[in-house]
Each structure stands twice: as C-alpha cells, then as structure tokens.
Amino acid sequence: MEPKETQITMDSNPPPNYAAAMGIQQSQDNESPPPYNTLVSQLQRAKEESSNPGDYALRVCAIMCGSIFITVLFAISSAIPITMIVIGAIYKDECTIDSRIPIWLIVSGAFSLLSTVIRTSQNCYSMCKKRENQENGQYKKKNFLVSIIELFIFVWFICGNFWVYSVKSVVSDDPLSGNYCHSTCYYFAFWIITISWIFVGLFCCCCCCLLGLAGCGAGIASLFSSK
C-alpha cells in the first residue's frame, strides 16, 4: 500500500485576536472619546476662547472659583465665621470702649457664613449640573443674592476697620477702666481684619502675576506666529 499524501493549505485570513476569540466586544476606533470636564481642559478651552490676556485672566479666575478646590476651601473656611459669632456672643458685654466691636464680630460672622453656604451650594450645583439651559435662571438669582450679601459684608468690614483700629492705642484689658475690652474679643477682631487685608494684598499680587504671565505668553505666541 502506498501512503496517502496529506495536503496542507494555508488560509490567507489572519488568525483572530484574543478579544475576538473570547467574545469580548471592542469599541470602534472611530468613536469619539467621552468628554472630560477637567480643570486642565477648562483652562485650555478658556485660552482658546479668550480674545486678550485680560479676558483670559478673568476666565481663569472664574474657573478656579468654581472648581472643587475652591468649594472645599469655602466649606473649611466656614469655621472662621462660626468662631466670630461665638466670640462676639461670649464677650458682647465685655467691651466698654466700643460695644460695636463684638456686634461687628457677630454680624460679620453671620453674613460671611451665609455667603459661604450659598457659594458652596452654588458651586456644588454647577459641578453636578446636567443641562446648562435649566441652570441659568437659578444661577443668576443666586449670583445676585451673593452680590448683595458681599456688598453688605464689604461695607460692614470697612466700619469694623474704623471701630477696631481707632482704639488700638488706648484699649485696655483692665475691667475697671473705661477703655476696657476683653483681649480675646478685641485682638481676635483686630487680627481678622489685618489678615483679611493681607489676603487682599496677596490676591492682588497673584492677579498681577497672572496678567503678566498671560501677557508674556500672548507676546511670545504673536512673535512666533509673525515669523
């Protein structure tokens, strides 16, 4: 008997990959990736949509104020207004040199806490929004309310500057003195005001640096585009 010859034919089709063999469904290459609303993408979009460095700086400030970091910072900073209310209430009758100082602490703390709560809820709502057109009406109402509250806080803050700083050289911690004000009450109000001005100065410096960087970036971009 002659042995039979076995003919082997090669298939021109490539073998299936692992995902196809295991029945795993793969996403198409032409599908667009899901949209990401990260902080980096928002900053990049703001850079593309801004018309000048000043507009870009304003957009960056608006994005940062609505970020999760600022929301957490607002929530943590609510401890300061609560402390102002507590100290002002405890020493309300222990500041004969000017009884408006503890009242200033109570009122400032109450309205600052209210503003913090509104801003925190506003940022959380804007981050969890699903439809932009449904959010606009309530967002504008909250912005108007916060603006009114913060305007009052600013005016009240200026009044506190006058009441606290005007008696700095004559205030006494002697309860029998006519210039008496409890040291905890007075110096807490004093340092709240002073630290607030320090933060204002730092914020202005950061804004100036941001504008400077944006201006330099725009100048360098225009220099390269002209070549």
Secondary structure as the mmCIF struct_conf table of DSSP 4:
data_model
#
loop_
_struct_conf.conf_type_id
_struct_conf.id
_struct_conf.beg_label_comp_id
_struct_conf.beg_label_asym_id
_struct_conf.beg_label_seq_id
_struct_conf.end_label_comp_id
_struct_conf.end_label_asym_id
_struct_conf.end_label_seq_id
HELX_LH_PP_P HELX_LH_PP_P1 GLU A 2 GLN A 7
BEND BEND1 SER A 12 ASN A 13
HELX_LH_PP_P HELX_LH_PP_P2 PRO A 14 PRO A 16
HELX_RH_AL_P HELX_RH_AL_P1 TYR A 18 ALA A 21
TURN_TY1_P TURN_TY1_P1 MET A 22 GLY A 23
HELX_LH_PP_P HELX_LH_PP_P3 ILE A 24 GLN A 28
TURN_TY1_P TURN_TY1_P2 ASP A 29 ASN A 30
BEND BEND2 GLU A 31 GLU A 31
HELX_LH_PP_P HELX_LH_PP_P4 SER A 32 PRO A 35
HELX_RH_AL_P HELX_RH_AL_P2 LEU A 39 GLU A 49
BEND BEND3 SER A 51 ASN A 52
HELX_RH_AL_P HELX_RH_AL_P3 PRO A 53 CYS A 65
TURN_TY1_P TURN_TY1_P3 GLY A 66 GLY A 66
BEND BEND4 SER A 67 SER A 67
HELX_RH_AL_P HELX_RH_AL_P4 ILE A 68 SER A 77
TURN_TY1_P TURN_TY1_P4 SER A 78 SER A 78
HELX_RH_AL_P HELX_RH_AL_P5 ALA A 79 ILE A 90
TURN_TY1_P TURN_TY1_P5 TYR A 91 ASP A 93
BEND BEND5 GLU A 94 GLU A 94
STRN STRN1 CYS A 95 CYS A 95
TURN_TY1_P TURN_TY1_P6 THR A 96 ILE A 97
TURN_TY1_P TURN_TY1_P7 SER A 99 SER A 99
HELX_RH_AL_P HELX_RH_AL_P6 ARG A 100 MET A 127
BEND BEND6 CYS A 128 CYS A 128
BEND BEND7 LYS A 130 LYS A 130
HELX_RH_AL_P HELX_RH_AL_P7 GLU A 132 TYR A 165
TURN_TY1_P TURN_TY1_P8 SER A 166 VAL A 170
STRN STRN2 SER A 172 SER A 172
TURN_TY1_P TURN_TY1_P9 PRO A 175 LEU A 176
BEND BEND8 SER A 177 SER A 177
TURN_TY1_P TURN_TY1_P10 GLY A 178 ASN A 179
STRN STRN3 TYR A 180 CYS A 181
HELX_RH_AL_P HELX_RH_AL_P8 SER A 183 SER A 226
#
